[in-house]
Amino acid sequence: MNFAHRAFAIISDALFPGPLRAAFGIGLVFVAVTTATRLGLAVFAGEFAAPGALLAALGVGLVFDLGVAAFVIAPICLLIAVWPRRRMKGLSVALGVLMAPLSVLFAFTAFAEFTFWNEFSSRFNFIAVDYLVYSREVVGNIRESYNLPVLLCALALASAAVWLAAMQAARRSLFQCEQRYHLRAAATWITLPLVAYFALDARYKEVSGNAVVNELAGNGYYDILHAFWLNEIDYQRFYRTIDPEKARAIVAGQLQAAADAQPSFRRDVKGGDERRINVVMVTIESFSASFMEAFGGRNNLTPNMDRLAREGLLFTRMYATGTRTVRGLEAVTLSMPPGPGHSIVKRADNAGLFNIGAVFRDHGYDSLYVYGGYAYFDNMQAFYQGSGYTVVDRLAVAKKDVHHENIWGIADEDLFTLTLRELDHRHAQGRKVFAHVMTTSNHRPYTYPNGRIDLPSKSSGRDGGVKYTDWAIGDFIERARAKPWFNDTMFVFVADHTHNGRGKTELPPENYHIPMIVYAPEHIPAGRVDAIASQIDTAPTILGLLNFNYESLFFGHDILKPGPEGERAFLSNYQTVGMYKNGRIVELRPKKRVRVVDAMTHHEVEGPEAAALIEEAIAYYQTSSWAFHSGELRAIAQKPKVRLPPS
């Protein structure tokens, strides 16, 4: 033990001679905190099935920790190097002051990593960057989801422990080391962050085929900064591409566009005798298919959705395009594959794109976006107003009419009351309505009015949120049934995403599985559709059920009228985008990396079949990216249209 201590002292003194060893001690405390965080997340995630991969993740994680530690050590080395030699006590005080906010940062980041993992099964990513922007909602969610006094006390104790450990290591070094300065050593450590900046690469985290283990290999500080720089990723620059003309030809052929179509994926959809009925499309927050008994769910959480599934048209193999609400909104509104980085809902220059609401407006409908929260969140208001919708949100409901609200918005029952009010108003004017309704109650902190279901608010967690949302949907349908417009209305219920998009692979289809139900007893017979489909197919399918005739720039297809492209679903997870088809998953990643894995075995697949799937997936993502950036998605949306008279 004494030998190990002496060896450690010799090495540390060689790297950090004299008082610089104080920086070494503080750096060790930082690495200890980040390593403990990684081990804690491993226990939290229960990832011990592959000890070899876990050890590799811990090793790579240590490399990231040391790289980030360089950024912590450098300013401390600079401070020590310029501090007057005769005033070491003053230096000790200065380090104590400097370490106070740093200790809080170290402890807070560790706590934040656990709360973020609990929500997303991931280290920090660009969602965390968004959360820095929407701090009101995030802080409110934490306050309503957790016992804040206990959390703050734990944070204070952890911060104090980190501060004491760092200062003990620093002061021992300042007053027990030889008082000499080595400017060359200080200069080395001051410039080391530059080396770390160029040396570290996010690809180092890919230590195995297990996506969760790969997440453990990361470092929260590095990951959030990396996400900040790569919030929006140019597909053309960073992902595999093929000849643009070939890509557009593949997509045109898949979508059965005319040979002379401009743009190449534009097509004329011929429906026939149109059904001019209202459409209410409800996108349900975080509603996995596995919650429903129709898909093997237990605990009777969704009796109303299960009843609607039996009485309506149930799509049994529908898949979400992503893991966030804005991804689902993008898919069902624009019918586009999920490009890497931000959803188009959050991007600049997203106004006037071809969308389902525009098609309805061209047929004389009022297009509404109805949201229970404040629509400025996630740029929803700007996106939908720029897309021609009338946005109706929390501001349209008087305080006295709210039964319950939390940081995300009013309870779903109050949201549906608002929806009924908007439909009543337009029905009285003789207007047809397309209303896109976005729920919020099935979201942490899972609070709702008492007495609605047999599970108490908040303490029941996700189960309570699911069951309350299901109750609110059932109550909505029953209240709508009494309306004069009910028999001439089609209701569509589809989740925005699942409650868990993470799995052993980057894009596990089973964790993207969501329900979609079309309910219109007077117009659509009950049944089941077992074709693999994507959220981007929602808009063409709704319009197909109405037999609408329209010019289309959608990348999705009518699920009930499959074309030559066959059954496929598009999936995304932050930087990885892909396609699920024929039991295979195509993964497209930055730095032009691609691979195909078997959805069942998770083994990598090669050969002609894999090559064809890769080419098809690339064609969709490359062409849709080009269409957005070139302005081709506005080709129809900006044309003057002849409005049909209201019915």
C-alpha positions as CSV (number, residue, x, y, z in Angstrom):
1,M,0.0,0.0,0.0
2,N,2.9,2.3,0.9
3,F,4.6,1.5,-2.4
4,A,1.4,2.3,-4.4
5,H,1.1,5.6,-2.5
6,R,4.7,6.5,-3.3
7,A,4.3,5.5,-6.9
8,F,1.2,7.6,-7.2
9,A,2.9,10.6,-5.6
10,I,5.9,10.3,-8.0
11,I,3.6,10.2,-11.1
12,S,1.4,13.0,-9.9
13,D,4.4,15.2,-9.0
14,A,5.9,14.5,-12.5
15,L,2.6,15.5,-14.2
16,F,1.7,18.3,-11.8
17,P,4.9,19.6,-10.0
18,G,4.6,21.7,-7.0
19,P,1.3,23.6,-6.3
20,L,0.0,22.4,-9.6
21,R,-0.8,19.1,-7.9
22,A,-3.9,21.0,-6.4
23,A,-5.3,21.0,-9.9
24,F,-4.6,17.3,-10.1
25,G,-6.5,16.6,-6.9
26,I,-9.5,18.6,-8.1
27,G,-9.4,16.8,-11.5
28,L,-9.5,13.4,-9.6
29,V,-12.6,14.5,-7.7
30,F,-14.3,15.4,-11.0
31,V,-13.4,12.1,-12.6
32,A,-14.6,10.3,-9.4
33,V,-18.0,12.0,-9.6
34,T,-18.4,11.2,-13.4
35,T,-17.3,7.6,-12.9
36,A,-19.7,7.2,-9.9
37,T,-22.5,8.6,-12.1
38,R,-21.7,6.1,-14.9
39,L,-21.7,3.2,-12.5
40,G,-25.0,4.4,-10.9
41,L,-26.6,4.7,-14.3
42,A,-25.5,1.2,-15.1
43,V,-27.1,-0.1,-11.9
44,F,-30.2,2.0,-12.7
45,A,-30.5,0.6,-16.2
46,G,-29.7,-3.0,-15.0
47,E,-27.1,-3.5,-17.7
48,F,-25.1,-6.4,-16.4
49,A,-26.0,-9.1,-19.0
50,A,-22.8,-8.4,-21.0
51,P,-20.0,-7.7,-18.5
52,G,-17.4,-7.5,-21.3
53,A,-19.2,-4.7,-23.1
54,L,-19.9,-2.9,-19.8
55,L,-16.2,-2.9,-18.9
56,A,-15.4,-1.5,-22.4
57,A,-18.0,1.2,-21.8
58,L,-16.5,2.1,-18.5
59,G,-13.0,2.2,-20.1
60,V,-14.2,4.5,-22.9
61,G,-16.2,6.5,-20.5
62,L,-13.0,7.1,-18.5
63,V,-11.3,8.5,-21.6
64,F,-14.2,10.9,-22.1
65,D,-14.0,11.9,-18.4
66,L,-10.3,12.6,-18.6
67,G,-10.8,14.6,-21.8
68,V,-13.5,16.8,-20.1
69,A,-11.4,17.0,-16.9
70,A,-8.8,18.8,-19.0
71,F,-11.3,21.7,-19.3
72,V,-11.7,21.7,-15.5
73,I,-8.0,21.5,-14.7
74,A,-6.8,24.1,-17.3
75,P,-8.2,27.3,-15.6
76,I,-7.1,26.1,-12.2
77,C,-3.5,25.5,-13.5
78,L,-3.6,29.0,-15.0
79,L,-4.8,30.5,-11.7
80,I,-2.0,28.7,-9.8
81,A,0.6,29.7,-12.4
82,V,-0.1,33.5,-12.2
83,W,-0.7,33.6,-8.5
84,P,2.0,35.4,-6.4
85,R,4.3,32.9,-4.8
86,R,4.2,34.4,-1.3
87,R,0.4,34.5,-1.0
88,M,-0.5,30.8,-0.9
89,K,-3.2,31.3,1.7
90,G,-4.9,33.7,-0.6
91,L,-4.7,31.1,-3.3
92,S,-6.3,28.6,-1.0
93,V,-9.2,31.0,-0.4
94,A,-9.5,31.7,-4.2
95,L,-9.7,28.0,-5.0
96,G,-12.3,27.6,-2.3
97,V,-14.4,30.3,-3.9
98,L,-13.9,28.9,-7.4
99,M,-14.8,25.4,-6.3
100,A,-18.1,26.4,-4.7
101,P,-20.0,26.8,-8.0
102,L,-18.0,24.0,-9.7
103,S,-19.0,21.6,-6.9
104,V,-22.7,22.5,-7.3
105,L,-22.3,22.1,-11.1
106,F,-20.7,18.6,-10.6
107,A,-23.4,17.4,-8.2
108,F,-26.3,19.0,-10.2
109,T,-25.1,17.4,-13.4
110,A,-25.0,14.0,-11.8
111,F,-28.5,14.4,-10.4
112,A,-29.7,15.8,-13.8
113,E,-28.3,12.7,-15.6
114,F,-30.4,10.4,-13.5
115,T,-33.6,12.3,-14.0
116,F,-32.9,12.6,-17.7
117,W,-32.2,8.9,-18.0
118,N,-35.4,8.1,-16.1
119,E,-37.3,10.0,-18.8
120,F,-35.4,9.1,-21.9
121,S,-33.1,6.1,-21.1
122,S,-30.2,8.1,-22.5
123,R,-27.3,10.4,-21.6
124,F,-27.8,14.0,-22.5
125,N,-28.7,14.7,-26.1
126,F,-30.3,17.6,-28.0
127,I,-33.5,17.1,-26.0
128,A,-31.4,18.4,-23.0
129,V,-30.4,21.4,-25.1
130,D,-34.1,22.1,-25.8
131,Y,-34.7,21.8,-22.1
132,L,-32.2,24.6,-21.4
133,V,-34.4,26.8,-23.8
134,Y,-37.8,25.8,-22.2
135,S,-36.6,26.1,-18.6
136,R,-40.0,27.1,-17.3
137,E,-41.7,23.8,-18.4
138,V,-38.7,21.8,-17.3
139,V,-38.3,23.3,-13.9
140,G,-42.1,23.1,-13.4
141,N,-42.0,19.4,-14.4
142,I,-39.3,18.7,-11.9
143,R,-41.1,20.6,-9.2
144,E,-44.4,18.7,-9.9
145,S,-42.8,15.3,-10.4
146,Y,-40.3,15.0,-7.5
147,N,-40.1,16.0,-3.9
148,L,-38.2,19.2,-4.4
149,P,-37.2,19.9,-0.8
150,V,-35.7,16.4,-0.5
151,L,-34.0,16.8,-3.9
152,L,-32.5,20.2,-3.0
153,C,-31.3,18.9,0.3
154,A,-29.6,15.9,-1.3
155,L,-28.1,18.3,-4.0
156,A,-26.8,20.6,-1.2
157,L,-25.2,17.6,0.7
158,A,-23.7,16.2,-2.5
159,S,-22.3,19.6,-3.4
160,A,-20.8,20.1,0.0
161,A,-19.2,16.6,-0.1
162,V,-17.7,17.3,-3.5
163,W,-16.4,20.7,-2.3
164,L,-14.8,19.2,0.8
165,A,-13.1,16.5,-1.1
166,A,-11.8,18.9,-3.7
167,M,-10.5,21.4,-1.2
168,Q,-8.9,18.7,1.0
169,A,-7.0,17.5,-2.1
170,A,-6.1,21.0,-3.2
171,R,-5.0,22.5,0.2
172,R,-2.8,19.4,1.0
173,S,-1.1,20.0,-2.3
174,L,-0.6,23.7,-1.8
175,F,0.9,23.5,1.7
176,Q,2.7,20.2,1.6
177,C,4.3,20.5,-1.8
178,E,7.5,22.3,-2.6
179,Q,6.7,25.8,-3.4
180,R,8.1,26.0,-6.9
181,Y,6.4,26.9,-10.2
182,H,6.8,24.9,-13.4
183,L,5.5,27.2,-16.1
184,R,6.2,24.6,-18.8
185,A,4.0,22.1,-17.0
186,A,1.3,24.7,-16.4
187,A,1.4,25.7,-20.1
188,T,1.0,22.0,-21.1
189,W,-2.1,21.6,-19.0
190,I,-3.6,25.0,-20.2
191,T,-3.3,23.9,-23.8
192,L,-4.5,20.3,-23.2
193,P,-8.3,21.1,-23.7
194,L,-7.4,21.9,-27.3
195,V,-6.0,18.4,-27.7
196,A,-9.1,16.9,-26.0
197,Y,-11.4,18.9,-28.3
198,F,-9.8,17.3,-31.5
199,A,-9.1,13.9,-30.0
200,L,-12.5,13.0,-28.6
201,D,-15.1,11.6,-31.0
202,A,-18.7,10.5,-30.3
203,R,-18.0,7.3,-32.3
204,Y,-15.8,6.1,-29.4
205,K,-19.0,5.3,-27.6
206,E,-19.9,2.5,-30.0
207,V,-18.3,-0.2,-28.0
208,S,-21.0,-2.9,-28.7
209,G,-24.2,-3.6,-30.5
210,N,-26.1,-2.7,-27.3
211,A,-27.3,0.9,-27.6
212,V,-27.9,1.3,-23.8
213,V,-24.3,0.2,-23.0
214,N,-23.0,2.6,-25.6
215,E,-24.9,5.4,-23.9
216,L,-23.2,4.5,-20.6
217,A,-19.8,5.1,-22.3
218,G,-20.6,8.8,-22.8
219,N,-20.0,11.8,-20.6
220,G,-22.8,14.2,-19.8
221,Y,-20.7,17.3,-20.3
222,Y,-19.3,16.2,-23.6
223,D,-22.7,14.8,-24.8
224,I,-24.6,18.0,-24.2
225,L,-22.0,20.2,-25.9
226,H,-21.8,17.8,-28.8
227,A,-25.6,17.9,-29.1
228,F,-25.6,21.7,-29.0
229,W,-23.3,21.8,-32.0
230,L,-25.2,19.1,-33.9
231,N,-28.8,20.0,-33.2
232,E,-29.4,20.3,-36.9
233,I,-27.4,18.0,-39.1
234,D,-27.2,18.4,-42.8
235,Y,-28.1,15.1,-44.3
236,Q,-26.2,15.8,-47.6
237,R,-23.0,16.5,-45.8
238,F,-22.9,14.0,-43.0
239,Y,-24.9,10.9,-44.2
240,R,-24.4,8.4,-47.1
241,T,-25.8,9.7,-50.3
242,I,-26.3,8.3,-53.8
243,D,-26.7,10.0,-57.2
244,P,-29.5,12.6,-56.7
245,E,-31.3,11.7,-59.9
246,K,-31.3,8.1,-59.0
247,A,-32.5,8.8,-55.5
248,R,-35.4,10.9,-56.9
249,A,-36.2,8.2,-59.4
250,I,-36.4,5.5,-56.7
251,V,-38.8,7.6,-54.6
252,A,-40.9,8.5,-57.6
253,G,-41.2,4.9,-58.6
254,Q,-42.1,3.9,-55.0
255,L,-44.8,6.5,-54.9
256,Q,-46.0,5.9,-58.4
257,A,-45.5,9.5,-59.5
258,A,-45.8,10.4,-63.2
259,A,-42.6,10.3,-65.3
260,D,-42.7,14.0,-66.0
261,A,-43.8,15.1,-62.5
262,Q,-42.2,18.2,-61.1
263,P,-41.0,17.8,-58.4
264,S,-40.3,14.1,-59.1
265,F,-42.5,12.9,-56.2
266,R,-45.5,15.0,-57.0
267,R,-48.6,12.9,-58.0
268,D,-52.3,13.4,-58.5
269,V,-54.3,11.3,-56.1
270,K,-57.7,10.2,-57.5
271,G,-60.1,9.4,-54.8
272,G,-63.6,9.4,-56.3
273,D,-66.8,10.6,-54.6
274,E,-65.5,12.6,-51.7
275,R,-66.9,12.2,-48.2
276,R,-67.2,15.7,-46.8
277,I,-67.3,15.0,-43.1
278,N,-65.4,16.5,-40.1
279,V,-62.1,15.0,-39.1
280,V,-60.8,15.1,-35.5
281,M,-57.3,13.7,-35.3
282,V,-56.1,13.2,-31.7
283,T,-52.3,12.7,-31.2
284,I,-52.0,11.1,-27.8
285,E,-48.9,11.9,-25.6
286,S,-46.5,8.9,-25.1
287,F,-49.1,6.2,-25.8
288,S,-47.4,2.9,-26.5
289,A,-49.3,0.1,-28.2
290,S,-48.3,-2.2,-25.3
291,F,-50.6,-0.3,-23.0
292,M,-53.7,-1.6,-24.8
293,E,-55.1,-5.1,-24.2
294,A,-55.5,-5.3,-28.0
295,F,-51.7,-5.6,-28.0
296,G,-51.2,-7.7,-24.9
297,G,-51.4,-5.0,-22.2
298,R,-52.6,-5.8,-18.8
299,N,-54.1,-4.0,-15.7
300,N,-57.2,-2.8,-17.7
301,L,-55.6,0.6,-18.3
302,T,-57.3,1.3,-21.7
303,P,-60.9,0.1,-21.7
304,N,-62.1,2.9,-23.9
305,M,-59.3,2.7,-26.5
306,D,-59.8,-1.0,-26.6
307,R,-63.5,-0.5,-27.2
308,L,-62.8,1.9,-30.0
309,A,-60.3,-0.6,-31.4
310,R,-63.1,-3.2,-31.6
311,E,-65.7,-0.8,-33.0
312,G,-63.4,1.1,-35.3
313,L,-60.6,0.4,-37.8
314,L,-57.5,-0.6,-35.9
315,F,-54.0,-0.4,-37.5
316,T,-52.1,-3.0,-35.6
317,R,-48.5,-2.4,-36.9
318,M,-48.1,1.4,-36.9
319,Y,-44.7,2.8,-35.9
320,A,-43.7,6.2,-34.6
321,T,-41.0,8.1,-36.5
322,G,-39.2,9.3,-33.4
323,T,-39.2,9.6,-29.6
324,R,-40.5,13.2,-29.2
325,T,-43.8,14.9,-29.7
326,V,-42.4,17.2,-32.3
327,R,-41.4,14.2,-34.4
328,G,-44.9,12.8,-34.3
329,L,-46.4,16.2,-35.2
330,E,-44.0,16.5,-38.1
331,A,-44.8,13.0,-39.4
332,V,-48.6,13.3,-39.2
333,T,-48.7,16.8,-40.5
334,L,-46.1,16.8,-43.3
335,S,-45.9,13.1,-44.1
336,M,-42.1,13.2,-44.3
337,P,-39.3,10.8,-43.1
338,P,-37.7,12.0,-39.9
339,G,-34.5,13.8,-40.9
340,P,-31.5,13.9,-38.6
341,G,-31.3,16.6,-35.9
342,H,-34.3,18.7,-35.1
343,S,-37.8,18.1,-36.2
344,I,-39.0,20.5,-39.0
345,V,-41.5,21.8,-36.4
346,K,-38.5,23.4,-34.6
347,R,-36.5,24.5,-37.7
348,A,-36.3,27.9,-39.3
349,D,-38.0,28.5,-42.6
350,N,-40.7,25.9,-42.0
351,A,-43.7,28.0,-43.0
352,G,-45.9,27.2,-45.9
353,L,-44.9,23.6,-46.4
354,F,-47.3,21.1,-48.0
355,N,-49.3,19.6,-45.2
356,I,-52.6,17.8,-44.4
357,G,-54.2,20.9,-43.1
358,A,-53.5,22.6,-46.4
359,V,-55.3,19.8,-48.3
360,F,-58.3,20.2,-46.0
361,R,-58.4,24.0,-46.5
362,D,-58.3,23.5,-50.2
363,H,-61.5,21.5,-49.8
364,G,-63.2,24.2,-47.8
365,Y,-62.5,23.1,-44.3
366,D,-61.3,25.0,-41.3
367,S,-57.9,23.5,-40.1
368,L,-57.3,23.8,-36.4
369,Y,-54.5,22.9,-34.1
370,V,-55.8,22.5,-30.5
371,Y,-53.3,22.1,-27.7
372,G,-53.8,21.9,-23.9
373,G,-50.6,23.7,-23.1
374,Y,-49.1,27.0,-24.3
375,A,-48.4,26.5,-28.0
376,Y,-45.2,28.5,-28.0
377,F,-43.6,25.4,-26.5
378,D,-41.4,23.5,-29.0
379,N,-42.3,26.2,-31.6
380,M,-45.7,24.6,-32.3
381,Q,-47.6,27.9,-32.6
382,A,-45.2,29.3,-35.2
383,F,-45.1,26.1,-37.2
384,Y,-48.9,25.6,-37.3
385,Q,-49.8,29.2,-37.9
386,G,-47.1,29.3,-40.6
387,S,-48.8,26.1,-42.0
388,G,-52.2,27.9,-42.3
389,Y,-53.8,26.4,-39.2
390,T,-55.8,28.3,-36.6
391,V,-54.0,27.6,-33.3
392,V,-56.2,27.2,-30.2
393,D,-54.3,26.6,-26.9
394,R,-54.4,27.0,-23.1
395,L,-55.0,30.8,-23.5
396,A,-58.5,30.1,-24.9
397,V,-59.7,28.5,-21.6
398,A,-60.8,30.6,-18.7
399,K,-59.4,29.7,-15.3
400,K,-62.8,28.9,-13.9
401,D,-63.3,26.2,-16.6
402,V,-60.2,24.3,-15.8
403,H,-60.7,21.2,-13.6
404,H,-56.9,20.6,-13.3
405,E,-53.7,21.7,-14.9
406,N,-50.0,21.1,-14.4
407,I,-46.9,22.6,-16.0
408,W,-47.6,21.0,-19.4
409,G,-51.2,22.2,-19.7
410,I,-54.8,21.6,-18.8
411,A,-56.2,18.2,-18.1
412,D,-57.2,16.2,-21.2
413,E,-60.9,16.4,-20.3
414,D,-60.6,20.2,-20.4
415,L,-58.7,20.0,-23.7
416,F,-61.6,17.9,-25.2
417,T,-64.1,20.4,-23.8
418,L,-62.3,23.1,-25.7
419,T,-62.3,20.9,-28.8
420,L,-66.1,20.3,-28.5
421,R,-66.6,24.1,-28.2
422,E,-64.6,24.8,-31.3
423,L,-66.5,22.2,-33.3
424,D,-69.8,23.4,-32.1
425,H,-69.0,27.0,-33.1
426,R,-68.0,26.0,-36.6
427,H,-70.9,23.6,-37.1
428,A,-73.2,26.5,-36.2
429,Q,-71.6,28.4,-39.1
430,G,-72.0,25.5,-41.5
431,R,-68.3,24.9,-41.6
432,K,-66.5,21.6,-42.0
433,V,-63.6,21.1,-39.6
434,F,-60.3,19.3,-39.6
435,A,-59.1,19.5,-36.0
436,H,-55.7,18.2,-34.9
437,V,-55.8,17.8,-31.1
438,M,-52.6,17.2,-29.0
439,T,-53.0,15.8,-25.5
440,T,-50.6,16.3,-22.5
441,S,-51.9,14.4,-19.4
442,N,-49.9,11.2,-20.1
443,H,-46.6,13.0,-19.2
444,R,-44.7,13.3,-16.0
445,P,-45.8,14.3,-13.4
446,Y,-49.0,12.3,-14.4
447,T,-51.4,14.5,-12.5
448,Y,-55.2,14.8,-13.2
449,P,-58.5,15.5,-11.5
450,N,-59.4,13.2,-8.6
451,G,-62.3,10.9,-8.9
452,R,-62.0,10.1,-12.6
453,I,-60.3,6.8,-12.3
454,D,-59.4,4.3,-9.6
455,L,-55.8,5.3,-9.5
456,P,-54.7,8.3,-7.5
457,S,-53.2,11.3,-9.3
458,K,-49.4,11.5,-9.4
459,S,-48.5,8.6,-7.1
460,S,-49.7,6.1,-9.7
461,G,-47.1,7.3,-12.2
462,R,-47.3,6.2,-15.8
463,D,-50.2,3.8,-15.2
464,G,-52.3,6.6,-13.8
465,G,-51.5,8.9,-16.7
466,V,-52.4,6.2,-19.3
467,K,-55.6,5.3,-17.6
468,Y,-56.7,8.9,-17.1
469,T,-56.0,9.8,-20.8
470,D,-58.0,6.7,-21.8
471,W,-60.9,7.8,-19.5
472,A,-60.8,11.3,-21.0
473,I,-60.9,9.9,-24.6
474,G,-63.9,7.8,-23.7
475,D,-65.6,10.7,-22.0
476,F,-64.9,12.8,-25.1
477,I,-66.5,10.3,-27.5
478,E,-69.6,10.0,-25.3
479,R,-70.0,13.8,-25.1
480,A,-69.4,14.1,-28.8
481,R,-72.1,11.4,-29.5
482,A,-74.7,13.9,-28.3
483,K,-73.7,16.5,-30.8
484,P,-75.6,17.0,-34.1
485,W,-72.3,16.8,-36.0
486,F,-71.2,13.4,-34.5
487,N,-72.5,11.1,-37.2
488,D,-70.7,13.2,-39.8
489,T,-67.3,13.1,-38.1
490,M,-64.3,10.8,-38.3
491,F,-62.2,10.4,-35.2
492,V,-58.5,9.4,-35.6
493,F,-56.5,8.4,-32.5
494,V,-52.8,8.0,-33.0
495,A,-49.9,8.3,-30.5
496,D,-47.2,10.9,-31.0
497,H,-44.5,8.4,-29.8
498,T,-44.1,5.6,-27.3
499,H,-43.1,5.9,-23.7
500,N,-39.7,4.3,-24.4
501,G,-37.8,4.5,-27.6
502,R,-34.6,2.9,-26.3
503,G,-33.6,-0.7,-26.7
504,K,-30.7,-3.0,-27.4
505,T,-30.3,-1.6,-30.9
506,E,-30.3,2.0,-32.1
507,L,-33.8,1.7,-33.7
508,P,-35.7,-1.2,-32.0
509,P,-39.1,-1.4,-33.8
510,E,-40.9,-2.9,-30.8
511,N,-40.2,0.3,-28.9
512,Y,-41.7,2.5,-31.6
513,H,-45.0,0.5,-31.9
514,I,-48.0,2.7,-31.4
515,P,-51.8,2.3,-32.0
516,M,-53.8,4.1,-34.6
517,I,-57.6,3.8,-34.6
518,V,-60.1,5.4,-37.1
519,Y,-63.6,5.6,-35.6
520,A,-66.6,6.8,-37.7
521,P,-69.4,4.3,-37.2
522,E,-71.6,5.8,-39.9
523,H,-68.9,5.8,-42.5
524,I,-66.0,3.4,-41.8
525,P,-66.7,-0.2,-41.0
526,A,-64.8,-1.9,-38.1
527,G,-61.8,-4.0,-39.0
528,R,-58.1,-4.6,-38.6
529,V,-55.2,-3.5,-40.8
530,D,-52.1,-5.6,-40.2
531,A,-49.7,-3.9,-42.6
532,I,-46.5,-2.4,-41.3
533,A,-47.0,1.4,-41.5
534,S,-45.4,4.6,-40.4
535,Q,-46.8,7.8,-38.9
536,I,-46.0,9.5,-42.2
537,D,-48.7,7.3,-43.8
538,T,-51.4,8.8,-41.5
539,A,-52.3,11.9,-43.6
540,P,-52.6,10.0,-47.0
541,T,-54.6,7.3,-45.3
542,I,-57.1,9.8,-43.7
543,L,-57.5,11.5,-47.0
544,G,-57.9,8.2,-48.8
545,L,-60.7,7.2,-46.4
546,L,-62.4,10.4,-47.4
547,N,-61.8,9.7,-51.2
548,F,-60.2,13.1,-51.6
549,N,-58.9,14.2,-54.9
550,Y,-55.7,16.2,-54.5
551,E,-52.2,16.9,-55.7
552,S,-49.7,15.3,-53.3
553,L,-46.2,16.0,-52.1
554,F,-46.4,13.5,-49.3
555,F,-43.7,10.9,-48.9
556,G,-46.2,8.6,-47.1
557,H,-48.8,6.4,-48.8
558,D,-52.4,5.3,-48.2
559,I,-52.0,2.2,-46.0
560,L,-55.2,0.7,-47.4
561,K,-53.8,1.0,-51.0
562,P,-50.3,-0.3,-50.8
563,G,-48.0,0.6,-53.7
564,P,-44.9,-1.1,-55.1
565,E,-42.8,0.1,-52.1
566,G,-44.4,-2.5,-49.9
567,E,-44.7,-2.3,-46.1
568,R,-42.1,-0.2,-44.4
569,A,-41.7,2.2,-41.5
570,F,-39.3,5.1,-40.9
571,L,-37.7,5.4,-37.5
572,S,-35.3,7.9,-35.9
573,N,-33.4,8.3,-32.7
574,Y,-31.7,11.8,-32.6
575,Q,-28.7,11.3,-35.0
576,T,-29.6,7.8,-36.3
577,V,-32.3,7.6,-38.9
578,G,-33.5,4.5,-40.7
579,M,-36.1,2.2,-42.2
580,Y,-37.8,-1.0,-41.0
581,K,-38.7,-3.4,-43.8
582,N,-38.8,-7.1,-44.4
583,G,-37.7,-7.8,-40.9
584,R,-34.6,-5.7,-41.4
585,I,-33.6,-2.3,-39.9
586,V,-31.5,0.0,-42.0
587,E,-29.5,2.4,-39.8
588,L,-28.1,5.6,-41.4
589,R,-25.6,7.5,-39.1
590,P,-23.3,10.6,-39.3
591,K,-19.9,10.2,-41.0
592,K,-21.7,8.3,-43.8
593,R,-21.9,5.1,-41.7
594,V,-24.6,2.6,-42.6
595,R,-25.6,-0.9,-41.5
596,V,-28.5,-3.3,-41.7
597,V,-29.5,-5.5,-38.7
598,D,-32.0,-8.3,-38.3
599,A,-34.9,-7.0,-36.2
600,M,-35.1,-10.3,-34.3
601,T,-31.5,-11.4,-33.7
602,H,-29.9,-7.9,-33.9
603,H,-27.2,-9.4,-36.0
604,E,-25.7,-7.3,-38.8
605,V,-26.9,-8.4,-42.3
606,E,-25.0,-8.0,-45.6
607,G,-25.4,-9.0,-49.2
608,P,-27.7,-7.9,-52.1
609,E,-30.8,-7.7,-50.0
610,A,-29.1,-5.4,-47.5
611,A,-27.6,-3.2,-50.3
612,A,-31.1,-2.7,-51.9
613,L,-32.6,-1.7,-48.6
614,I,-29.8,0.7,-47.9
615,E,-30.3,2.3,-51.3
616,E,-34.0,2.6,-50.8
617,A,-33.6,4.2,-47.3
618,I,-31.0,6.6,-48.5
619,A,-33.2,7.6,-51.5
620,Y,-36.1,8.6,-49.1
621,Y,-34.0,10.6,-46.7
622,Q,-31.8,12.2,-49.3
623,T,-34.8,13.3,-51.5
624,S,-36.9,14.5,-48.5
625,S,-33.9,16.6,-47.2
626,W,-33.3,18.0,-50.7
627,A,-37.1,18.8,-51.0
628,F,-37.2,20.7,-47.8
629,H,-34.0,22.8,-48.4
630,S,-34.7,23.5,-52.0
631,G,-38.2,24.8,-51.4
632,E,-39.9,22.1,-53.4
633,L,-42.3,21.3,-50.6
634,R,-43.8,24.7,-51.1
635,A,-44.5,24.1,-54.8
636,I,-48.2,23.3,-54.2
637,A,-48.7,25.0,-50.9
638,Q,-48.0,28.5,-52.4
639,K,-50.1,28.1,-55.5
640,P,-53.4,30.1,-55.5
641,K,-56.3,27.7,-54.9
642,V,-60.0,28.0,-55.7
643,R,-61.8,27.5,-52.4
644,L,-64.9,25.2,-52.4
645,P,-67.9,26.7,-50.8
646,P,-68.6,25.6,-47.2
647,S,-71.2,22.8,-47.0
